[in-house]
Amino acid sequence: MNVEEIVALDVHVHVETDAEGRMSLPDELMAGSAKYFRTEDRTSTVPGIAAYYRERRMAAVVFTVDAQTATGHPAISSEEIAEACAEHDDVLIPFGSVDPWRGKAAVKQARALIEKHGVRGFKFHPSVQAFHPNDPFVYPLYEVLAEHRAIALFHTGQTGIGAGVRGGGGIRLKYANPMAVDDVAADFPDLPIILAHPSFPWQDEALAVATHKPQVYIDLSGWSPKYFPPQLVQYANTLLRNKMLFGSDFPVITPDRWLTDFEKLEIKPEVRPMILKDNAVRLFGLGESRA
């Protein structure tokens, strides 16, 4: 990847359809999230995502969520995603996902995804996967990530998955409090961590964790910037200017929409390129950027 040729690095992009047309979520949850986010176009495969971002001179971190134990729905293969990304490594960075409830099998899979398939990090969605991030049973998984300096990206805050569905589709918001990730950051001090999304209703907690723990970053995906709470904007301009990352949550929020609203946000001119690219380039070790 030539970082000089890209204008932004989107660290939060979902692969929701595989090459065979299998979806990443059960039909009920997929339909509910489409209604919540007011989008129906959820069928981009890895090659389609690569073409989309290449056209915009952007790069993207892509992943799925393996929540088979909690949802009963078979996951899209992280191995297949990584192999497809290898054919588009000018614009795509693969992350893996493993079901933490699979225990030793998940640990073995995570190691193979890193060592054999070249994934750079892992996406965790505690609400959909139904686990507390600081539960000791997950720690062997983090040990593998820390050993390889792979990035752990945690969904935080309310989720659009299950929103409006009867009983929220059985998904419980309690798992996504970023204070649980604070324990992980303390117990694995060299593990790079990204807290995904404005963490409603725990925004202040997320800001506190990212301020206190040197290896914790925040991605700004999942919300249009026009809805960002004031304290998030304040910290993006000041104490956390080096730790805020551009993320869209594609396909439910497109980078086009996100960037249009970001232009109207009161972000200092010198901070904008840091959020859009430079902070992620540094975190991923992709080289120096002159953006």
Helices and strands as residue ranges (DSSP letters): G 3-5, E 8-14, H 27-37, H 46-55, E 58-63, H 68-71, H 78-86, E 92-94, G 100-102, H 104-115, E 121-124, H 126-129, G 136-138, H 139-148, E 151-155, G 166-170, G 173-176, H 178-187, E 193-196, H 203-212, E 216-219, G 225-227, H 230-237, E 244-245, H 255-263, H 272-273, I 274-278, H 279-284
